[in-house]
Amino acid sequence: ARASLTPFQFRCLGTFVLHELFYWSSYLPFLICDSIPSLRKYKIQPSKTNDIASHIHCFTHVAISHLLVVMPSTLAINFFQWLGITEDTPLPSPSTVILQVIAFFIIEDYLF
């Protein structure tokens, strides 16, 4: 429940953890498909192999950028409070959040 969390935990760490959870878990189906030899014929770049070293290299660079870019942006809520922007309105219902997450996944995939 929200009452048991400090505002810092709820806004900053919760947002960052949820972002990372959705970000990294959305990649898992592609990682699994890439490890199945019979599905490799459907790759966009069939001549490129994805070995464990390239996955670790990519993961390291993305994780560092998330710690240096995404984490500070989640901490920016403290700056917004300093400016007087509050969060007094009630939180949306879980069904609204789920629908928005699905919509934003679709929008992000097509536009970005």
PAVEXFI-452669 format. One line per field, with one value per atom (N, C-alpha, C, O): residue number from 1; residue in one letter; atom name; x, y, z. Coordinates in pm, whole numbers, padded with zeros to 5 digits, always signed. Example, Ala and Ser with C-alpha at 12.3 -4.5 7.8 and 13.67 -1.06 7.14 Angstrom:
# PAVEXFI-452669
i = c(1; 1; 1; 1; 2; 2; 2; 2) .
aa = c(A; A; A; A; S; S; S; S) .
at = c(N; CA; C; O; N; CA; C; O) .
X = c(+01319; +01230; +01320; +01424; +01285; +01367; +01290; +01341) .
Y = c(-00569; -00450; -00330; -00332; -00225; -00106; +00003; +00114) .
Z = c(+00780; +00780; +00780; +00846; +00708; +00714; +00787; +00804) .
# end
This chain:
# PAVEXFI-452669
i = c(1; 1; 1; 1; 2; 2; 2; 2; 3; 3; 3; 3; 4; 4; 4; 4; 5; 5; 5; 5; 6; 6; 6; 6; 7; 7; 7; 7; 8; 8; 8; 8; 9; 9; 9; 9; 10; 10; 10; 10; 11; 11; 11; 11; 12; 12; 12; 12; 13; 13; 13; 13; 14; 14; 14; 14; 15; 15; 15; 15; 16; 16; 16; 16; 17; 17; 17; 17; 18; 18; 18; 18; 19; 19; 19; 19; 20; 20; 20; 20; 21; 21; 21; 21; 22; 22; 22; 22; 23; 23; 23; 23; 24; 24; 24; 24; 25; 25; 25; 25; 26; 26; 26; 26; 27; 27; 27; 27; 28; 28; 28; 28; 29; 29; 29; 29; 30; 30; 30; 30; 31; 31; 31; 31; 32; 32; 32; 32; 33; 33; 33; 33; 34; 34; 34; 34; 35; 35; 35; 35; 36; 36; 36; 36; 37; 37; 37; 37; 38; 38; 38; 38; 39; 39; 39; 39; 40; 40; 40; 40; 41; 41; 41; 41; 42; 42; 42; 42; 43; 43; 43; 43; 44; 44; 44; 44; 45; 45; 45; 45; 46; 46; 46; 46; 47; 47; 47; 47; 48; 48; 48; 48; 49; 49; 49; 49; 50; 50; 50; 50; 51; 51; 51; 51; 52; 52; 52; 52; 53; 53; 53; 53; 54; 54; 54; 54; 55; 55; 55; 55; 56; 56; 56; 56; 57; 57; 57; 57; 58; 58; 58; 58; 59; 59; 59; 59; 60; 60; 60; 60; 61; 61; 61; 61; 62; 62; 62; 62; 63; 63; 63; 63; 64; 64; 64; 64; 65; 65; 65; 65; 66; 66; 66; 66; 67; 67; 67; 67; 68; 68; 68; 68; 69; 69; 69; 69; 70; 70; 70; 70; 71; 71; 71; 71; 72; 72; 72; 72; 73; 73; 73; 73; 74; 74; 74; 74; 75; 75; 75; 75; 76; 76; 76; 76; 77; 77; 77; 77; 78; 78; 78; 78; 79; 79; 79; 79; 80; 80; 80; 80; 81; 81; 81; 81; 82; 82; 82; 82; 83; 83; 83; 83; 84; 84; 84; 84; 85; 85; 85; 85; 86; 86; 86; 86; 87; 87; 87; 87; 88; 88; 88; 88; 89; 89; 89; 89; 90; 90; 90; 90; 91; 91; 91; 91; 92; 92; 92; 92; 93; 93; 93; 93; 94; 94; 94; 94; 95; 95; 95; 95; 96; 96; 96; 96; 97; 97; 97; 97; 98; 98; 98; 98; 99; 99; 99; 99; 100; 100; 100; 100; 101; 101; 101; 101; 102; 102; 102; 102; 103; 103; 103; 103; 104; 104; 104; 104; 105; 105; 105; 105; 106; 106; 106; 106; 107; 107; 107; 107; 108; 108; 108; 108; 109; 109; 109; 109; 110; 110; 110; 110; 111; 111; 111; 111; 112; 112; 112; 112) .
aa = c(A; A; A; A; R; R; R; R; A; A; A; A; S; S; S; S; L; L; L; L; T; T; T; T; P; P; P; P; F; F; F; F; Q; Q; Q; Q; F; F; F; F; R; R; R; R; C; C; C; C; L; L; L; L; G; G; G; G; T; T; T; T; F; F; F; F; V; V; V; V; L; L; L; L; H; H; H; H; E; E; E; E; L; L; L; L; F; F; F; F; Y; Y; Y; Y; W; W; W; W; S; S; S; S; S; S; S; S; Y; Y; Y; Y; L; L; L; L; P; P; P; P; F; F; F; F; L; L; L; L; I; I; I; I; C; C; C; C; D; D; D; D; S; S; S; S; I; I; I; I; P; P; P; P; S; S; S; S; L; L; L; L; R; R; R; R; K; K; K; K; Y; Y; Y; Y; K; K; K; K; I; I; I; I; Q; Q; Q; Q; P; P; P; P; S; S; S; S; K; K; K; K; T; T; T; T; N; N; N; N; D; D; D; D; I; I; I; I; A; A; A; A; S; S; S; S; H; H; H; H; I; I; I; I; H; H; H; H; C; C; C; C; F; F; F; F; T; T; T; T; H; H; H; H; V; V; V; V; A; A; A; A; I; I; I; I; S; S; S; S; H; H; H; H; L; L; L; L; L; L; L; L; V; V; V; V; V; V; V; V; M; M; M; M; P; P; P; P; S; S; S; S; T; T; T; T; L; L; L; L; A; A; A; A; I; I; I; I; N; N; N; N; F; F; F; F; F; F; F; F; Q; Q; Q; Q; W; W; W; W; L; L; L; L; G; G; G; G; I; I; I; I; T; T; T; T; E; E; E; E; D; D; D; D; T; T; T; T; P; P; P; P; L; L; L; L; P; P; P; P; S; S; S; S; P; P; P; P; S; S; S; S; T; T; T; T; V; V; V; V; I; I; I; I; L; L; L; L; Q; Q; Q; Q; V; V; V; V; I; I; I; I; A; A; A; A; F; F; F; F; F; F; F; F; I; I; I; I; I; I; I; I; E; E; E; E; D; D; D; D; Y; Y; Y; Y; L; L; L; L; F; F; F; F) .
at = c(N; CA; C; O; N; CA; C; O; N; CA; C; O; N; CA; C; O; N; CA; C; O; N; CA; C; O; N; CA; C; O; N; CA; C; O; N; CA; C; O; N; CA; C; O; N; CA; C; O; N; CA; C; O; N; CA; C; O; N; CA; C; O; N; CA; C; O; N; CA; C; O; N; CA; C; O; N; CA; C; O; N; CA; C; O; N; CA; C; O; N; CA; C; O; N; CA; C; O; N; CA; C; O; N; CA; C; O; N; CA; C; O; N; CA; C; O; N; CA; C; O; N; CA; C; O; N; CA; C; O; N; CA; C; O; N; CA; C; O; N; CA; C; O; N; CA; C; O; N; CA; C; O; N; CA; C; O; N; CA; C; O; N; CA; C; O; N; CA; C; O; N; CA; C; O; N; CA; C; O; N; CA; C; O; N; CA; C; O; N; CA; C; O; N; CA; C; O; N; CA; C; O; N; CA; C; O; N; CA; C; O; N; CA; C; O; N; CA; C; O; N; CA; C; O; N; CA; C; O; N; CA; C; O; N; CA; C; O; N; CA; C; O; N; CA; C; O; N; CA; C; O; N; CA; C; O; N; CA; C; O; N; CA; C; O; N; CA; C; O; N; CA; C; O; N; CA; C; O; N; CA; C; O; N; CA; C; O; N; CA; C; O; N; CA; C; O; N; CA; C; O; N; CA; C; O; N; CA; C; O; N; CA; C; O; N; CA; C; O; N; CA; C; O; N; CA; C; O; N; CA; C; O; N; CA; C; O; N; CA; C; O; N; CA; C; O; N; CA; C; O; N; CA; C; O; N; CA; C; O; N; CA; C; O; N; CA; C; O; N; CA; C; O; N; CA; C; O; N; CA; C; O; N; CA; C; O; N; CA; C; O; N; CA; C; O; N; CA; C; O; N; CA; C; O; N; CA; C; O; N; CA; C; O; N; CA; C; O; N; CA; C; O; N; CA; C; O; N; CA; C; O; N; CA; C; O; N; CA; C; O; N; CA; C; O; N; CA; C; O; N; CA; C; O; N; CA; C; O; N; CA; C; O; N; CA; C; O; N; CA; C; O; N; CA; C; O; N; CA; C; O; N; CA; C; O; N; CA; C; O; N; CA; C; O; N; CA; C; O; N; CA; C; O) .
X = c(+00084; +00000; +00088; +00201; +00034; +00111; +00144; +00247; +00058; +00078; +00205; +00263; +00250; +00369; +00498; +00607; +00489; +00608; +00629; +00533; +00754; +00783; +00759; +00762; +00736; +00718; +00836; +00818; +00958; +01077; +01071; +01093; +01040; +01032; +00923; +00944; +00809; +00696; +00721; +00701; +00765; +00781; +00909; +00908; +01018; +01148; +01187; +01205; +01201; +01247; +01141; +01174; +01014; +00907; +00898; +00884; +00905; +00900; +01019; +01003; +01136; +01256; +01249; +01280; +01210; +01203; +01099; +01125; +00982; +00880; +00928; +00905; +00993; +01044; +01143; +01135; +01236; +01336; +01273; +01314; +01175; +01105; +01039; +01056; +00965; +00899; +01000; +00985; +01103; +01203; +01275; +01283; +01327; +01406; +01319; +01361; +01200; +01116; +01057; +01024; +01045; +00994; +01095; +01058; +01220; +01324; +01331; +01379; +01284; +01297; +01240; +01306; +01121; +01073; +01168; +01184; +01230; +01324; +01452; +01509; +01496; +01613; +01586; +01670; +01468; +01431; +01420; +01471; +01354; +01340; +01476; +01497; +01567; +01700; +01781; +01873; +01746; +01819; +01762; +01819; +01650; +01589; +01640; +01609; +01718; +01780; +01680; +01709; +01565; +01468; +01406; +01350; +01414; +01358; +01461; +01425; +01586; +01691; +01675; +01729; +01603; +01584; +01496; +01491; +01425; +01338; +01406; +01342; +01533; +01605; +01615; +01624; +01614; +01629; +01771; +01791; +01868; +02008; +02058; +02124; +02028; +02063; +02214; +02256; +02293; +02439; +02499; +02613; +02425; +02475; +02442; +02328; +02543; +02521; +02522; +02599; +02437; +02429; +02485; +02414; +02612; +02672; +02657; +02615; +02691; +02673; +02759; +02718; +02875; +02962; +02897; +02906; +02831; +02764; +02643; +02614; +02573; +02461; +02509; +02447; +02618; +02672; +02722; +02700; +02788; +02837; +02720; +02724; +02617; +02500; +02430; +02394; +02411; +02345; +02421; +02361; +02552; +02634; +02617; +02599; +02623; +02609; +02470; +02456; +02368; +02231; +02206; +02143; +02254; +02236; +02304; +02248; +02423; +02493; +02415; +02402; +02364; +02288; +02158; +02113; +02099; +01978; +02010; +01933; +02122; +02160; +02197; +02176; +02254; +02298; +02192; +02201; +02091; +01989; +01851; +01785; +01808; +01672; +01658; +01562; +01752; +01743; +01740; +01654; +01829; +01818; +01685; +01634; +01631; +01503; +01389; +01293; +01400; +01298; +01317; +01221; +01438; +01462; +01420; +01413; +01391; +01352; +01221; +01190; +01142; +01016; +01040; +00957; +01154; +01187; +01206; +01168; +01263; +01278; +01141; +01118; +01050; +00916; +00840; +00766; +00859; +00796; +00853; +00780; +00982; +01044; +00983; +00970; +00944; +00879; +00733; +00669; +00679; +00541; +00443; +00322; +00490; +00402; +00375; +00469; +00249; +00215; +00145; +00113; +00123; +00053; -00069; -00093; -00145; -00258; -00375; -00458; -00382; -00494; -00481; -00369; -00592; -00581; -00516; -00521; -00457; -00393; -00500; -00611; -00467; -00565; -00586; -00504; -00697; -00727; -00629; -00570; -00610; -00519; -00556; -00468; -00686; -00726; -00685; -00646; -00694; -00650; -00500; -00454; -00425; -00280; -00244; -00157; -00309; -00280; -00311; -00232; -00426; -00461; -00361; -00324; -00318; -00222; -00087; -00022; -00044; +00084; +00078; +00173; -00031; -00047; -00046; +00022; -00121; -00127; +00011; +00050; +00084; +00215; +00316; +00405; +00304; +00391; +00368; +00463; +00242; +00208; +00257; +00320; +00228; +00270; +00422; +00476; +00491; +00637; +00696; +00793; +00639; +00691; +00675; +00764; +00563; +00538; +00603; +00645; +00611; +00662; +00811; +00877; +00865; +01004; +01082; +01202) .
Y = c(-00119; +00000; +00124; +00123; +00229; +00352; +00412; +00476; +00392; +00453; +00402; +00473; +00282; +00227; +00269; +00240; +00337; +00382; +00531; +00608; +00570; +00713; +00769; +00693; +00898; +00955; +00927; +00903; +00930; +00901; +00759; +00737; +00662; +00523; +00505; +00439; +00564; +00545; +00607; +00541; +00730; +00801; +00766; +00735; +00770; +00756; +00612; +00569; +00536; +00400; +00311; +00228; +00330; +00251; +00276; +00181; +00400; +00432; +00374; +00317; +00387; +00335; +00182; +00127; +00116; -00030; -00078; -00172; -00015; -00054; -00029; -00112; +00083; +00111; +00004; -00047; -00029; -00129; -00267; -00342; -00300; -00428; -00440; -00541; -00338; -00342; -00335; -00404; -00254; -00238; -00368; -00410; -00433; -00553; -00675; -00762; -00683; -00800; -00799; -00904; -00682; -00678; -00736; -00769; -00747; -00803; -00955; -01020; -01012; -01156; -01244; -01341; -01215; -01300; -01303; -01408; -01191; -01186; -01262; -01327; -01255; -01331; -01481; -01558; -01521; -01663; -01709; -01815; -01630; -01666; -01673; -01756; -01586; -01586; -01710; -01749; -01771; -01889; -02019; -02126; -02010; -02127; -02134; -02046; -02236; -02243; -02240; -02181; -02303; -02307; -02170; -02151; -02076; -01943; -01844; -01732; -01884; -01792; -01755; -01654; -01835; -01804; -01680; -01623; -01639; -01522; -01394; -01289; -01400; -01282; -01179; -01214; -01053; -00945; -00944; -00917; -00974; -00981; -01123; -01146; -01218; -01357; -01383; -01480; -01298; -01319; -01274; -01309; -01197; -01149; -01251; -01294; -01288; -01380; -01302; -01208; -01344; -01280; -01375; -01460; -01358; -01444; -01378; -01263; -01452; -01405; -01282; -01195; -01273; -01156; -01028; -00923; -01036; -00917; -00879; -00760; -00977; -00948; -00881; -00785; -00929; -00870; -00728; -00637; -00708; -00575; -00477; -00366; -00519; -00433; -00406; -00292; -00511; -00494; -00396; -00310; -00407; -00318; -00173; -00085; -00147; -00009; +00047; +00162; -00033; +00014; +00034; +00132; -00057; -00044; +00082; +00152; +00110; +00232; +00356; +00451; +00357; +00474; +00488; +00600; +00378; +00387; +00444; +00522; +00405; +00459; +00607; +00682; +00647; +00786; +00880; +01001; +00824; +00908; +00885; +00980; +00760; +00730; +00753; +00816; +00704; +00721; +00869; +00906; +00954; +01096; +01159; +01248; +01114; +01171; +01131; +01206; +01014; +00978; +01056; +01077; +01099; +01181; +01326; +01404; +01362; +01499; +01539; +01658; +01441; +01474; +01563; +01646; +01545; +01632; +01776; +01869; +01795; +01929; +01989; +02108; +01905; +01954; +01995; +02093; +01921; +01960; +02093; +02177; +02111; +02236; +02353; +02464; +02326; +02429; +02450; +02544; +02361; +02377; +02285; +02296; +02194; +02099; +01985; +01921; +01959; +01856; +01739; +01743; +01637; +01517; +01489; +01375; +01592; +01578; +01499; +01449; +01488; +01416; +01267; +01219; +01192; +01048; +00974; +01019; +00861; +00780; +00714; +00688; +00687; +00621; +00476; +00419; +00418; +00279; +00186; +00224; +00066; -00030; -00060; -00077; -00066; -00092; +00023; -00001; +00145; +00261; +00254; +00281; +00221; +00211; +00102; +00123; -00014; -00124; -00084; -00110; -00019; +00025; +00128; +00124; +00220; +00321; +00259; +00300; +00162; +00095; +00024; +00033; -00046; -00114; -00013; -00033; +00096; +00198; +00261; +00282; +00290; +00353; +00257; +00301; +00126; +00028; +00031; +00032; +00034; +00034; +00162; +00159; +00276; +00405; +00413; +00457; +00370; +00376; +00286; +00324; +00168; +00077; +00132; +00116; +00197; +00248; +00383; +00409; +00468; +00604; +00616; +00700; +00536; +00553; +00428; +00423) .
Z = c(+00000; +00000; +00000; +00049; -00055; -00068; +00069; +00084; +00167; +00297; +00364; +00447; +00330; +00395; +00326; +00376; +00214; +00142; +00161; +00170; +00167; +00170; +00030; -00067; +00016; -00118; -00210; -00329; -00155; -00237; -00291; -00410; -00205; -00249; -00354; -00456; -00330; -00421; -00558; -00660; -00561; -00688; -00759; -00879; -00689; -00755; -00778; -00893; -00671; -00686; -00752; -00836; -00713; -00775; -00924; -01001; -00965; -01107; -01181; -01289; -01124; -01189; -01200; -01306; -01093; -01094; -01195; -01270; -01198; -01296; -01439; -01527; -01462; -01595; -01638; -01749; -01551; -01584; -01604; -01692; -01523; -01535; -01672; -01741; -01712; -01843; -01957; -02058; -01941; -02047; -02076; -02191; -01973; -01993; -02022; -02099; -01964; -01989; -02131; -02184; -02192; -02329; -02428; -02541; -02387; -02474; -02465; -02558; -02358; -02335; -02447; -02485; -02503; -02612; -02732; -02795; -02763; -02875; -02844; -02932; -02721; -02679; -02688; -02734; -02645; -02651; -02796; -02832; -02880; -03022; -03091; -03179; -03053; -03114; -03076; -03147; -02963; -02920; -02978; -02959; -03050; -03113; -03257; -03337; -03290; -03423; -03539; -03643; -03524; -03635; -03665; -03772; -03572; -03594; -03649; -03684; -03656; -03703; -03850; -03894; -03926; -04068; -04086; -04195; -03981; -03989; -03943; -03937; -03910; -03864; -03975; -04093; -03938; -04035; -04091; -04209; -04006; -04047; -04018; -03916; -04105; -04076; -04068; -04006; -04129; -04123; -03991; -03960; -03912; -03783; -03675; -03660; -03600; -03489; -03358; -03340; -03268; -03138; -03033; -02980; -03004; -02902; -02765; -02754; -02663; -02527; -02498; -02421; -02560; -02538; -02591; -02527; -02706; -02759; -02674; -02658; -02620; -02531; -02403; -02356; -02347; -02225; -02253; -02172; -02365; -02404; -02417; -02364; -02487; -02507; -02374; -02345; -02294; -02164; -02077; -02012; -02074; -01991; -02033; -01949; -02163; -02210; -02184; -02143; -02206; -02183; -02034; -01994; -01951; -01806; -01753; -01668; -01803; -01760; -01803; -01725; -01925; -01970; -01890; -01866; -01850; -01768; -01630; -01575; -01576; -01445; -01454; -01359; -01567; -01581; -01639; -01621; -01707; -01769; -01708; -01666; -01703; -01656; -01506; -01462; -01428; -01283; -01243; -01163; -01296; -01260; -01303; -01236; -01415; -01457; -01364; -01347; -01302; -01203; -01073; -00999; -01047; -00929; -00950; -00855; -01074; -01105; -01039; -01031; -00992; -00925; -00804; -00770; -00739; -00626; -00671; -00599; -00788; -00845; -00877; -00854; -00930; -00962; -00835; -00836; -00729; -00602; -00554; -00502; -00572; -00532; -00610; -00558; -00736; -00817; -00780; -00826; -00695; -00651; -00721; -00698; -00804; -00871; -00774; -00726; -00744; -00645; -00712; -00831; -00634; -00681; -00594; -00556; -00565; -00474; -00533; -00458; -00663; -00722; -00692; -00674; -00687; -00659; -00776; -00891; -00744; -00847; -00934; -00887; -01060; -01146; -01102; -01030; -01146; -01112; -01182; -01283; -01129; -01194; -01340; -01424; -01370; -01509; -01601; -01715; -01554; -01632; -01656; -01767; -01554; -01568; -01669; -01754; -01661; -01753; -01897; -01987; -01919; -02055; -02107; -02224; -02021; -02064; -02095; -02191; -02018; -02044; -02179; -02257; -02206; -02335; -02449; -02550; -02434; -02538; -02561; -02676; -02454; -02468; -02529; -02602; -02500; -02565; -02716; -02793; -02757; -02900; -02965; -03071; -02902; -02956; -02966; -03067; -02862; -02861; -02968; -03033; -02987; -03090; -03230; -03313; -03257; -03393; -03421; -03534; -03320; -03344; -03317; -03379; -03228; -03191; -03220; -03195) .
# end
